[in-house]
């Protein structure tokens, strides 16, 4: 959206609007249709770009303890840290409220709230689409498997919309593969909406969840699926976006496609935490807070309007491709 050419505001006219920033944070935390920050947990960082260290997984999983002889010192073990870098790109979008529009509104605060929620929603869509494009796809994780309509071969499985398919066994085998090569058992399953809906109706899953009941509906919820798969959480990519340019006919689609992803993702992270991925969030950017987003207000006196700018800075960083398995075209 272009809001024209303005006079250059003075330093005192530009500031981070803390109440609106807090409103934006509250809105983001309640937006459970988006999964990016729950798949790759947020790690606040003070610098836009930096290096960080990782303990090599091989060193963690060796058996190096030795029997200690009387009077002798213990065996020594050492390892070299792996190093990596991150860079938090800045994303921003602005909108404007003219004084006459504000004066004609029933409640000025509602305009601020509406614009804050609009800009925050735009930020969530951008972050979710970036995550899906980079990580909810093939060629990223150590193993990809592809769903097929019949006769699956190597690194294939029967699509889960087929009543004779075996989603429980497929996911269990995926967990076992990740666990076997990393020592960490996947704890989250991320599903496209179409895949989730298909699993809810799969006879094997209904049969496990209803425990043999013969009357009444067998209700399969995310918590039931998580318990069935022995996972901490099942995340469903419910967010949609409009891919049409302004002025063209709207074209809506789910951001998450017909796929599934198993990952290990801890509830909290540090720079040395083992995780499939982390969202580095630049908390040092103009008072952005832990989630790296702020709302700025700029006053344009000549145009008699306020410009509201949402700004966020983050890097969705793959930490270990071994800690995930991707299921492509899981349903037809």
Secondary structure as UniProt FT lines:
FT   HELIX           11..13
FT   STRAND          14..16
FT   HELIX           18..30
FT   TURN            32..33
FT   HELIX           36..39
FT   STRAND          42..45
FT   STRAND          49..54
FT   HELIX           57..61
FT   TURN            70..71
FT   STRAND          82..87
FT   STRAND          89..98
FT   HELIX           99..104
FT   HELIX           108..135
FT   TURN            138..139
FT   STRAND          143..148
FT   TURN            154..155
FT   STRAND          156..158
FT   TURN            160..161
FT   TURN            163..164
FT   HELIX           167..182
FT   STRAND          188..192
FT   HELIX           193..200
FT   HELIX           203..209
FT   TURN            210..212
FT   HELIX           222..228
FT   TURN            229..230
FT   STRAND          233..237
FT   STRAND          240..242
FT   TURN            246..247
FT   STRAND          252..254
FT   STRAND          260..263
FT   TURN            271..272
FT   STRAND          277..282
FT   TURN            283..284
FT   TURN            286..287
FT   TURN            289..292
FT   STRAND          293..300
FT   TURN            301..304
FT   STRAND          305..318
FT   HELIX           321..323
FT   STRAND          324..328
//
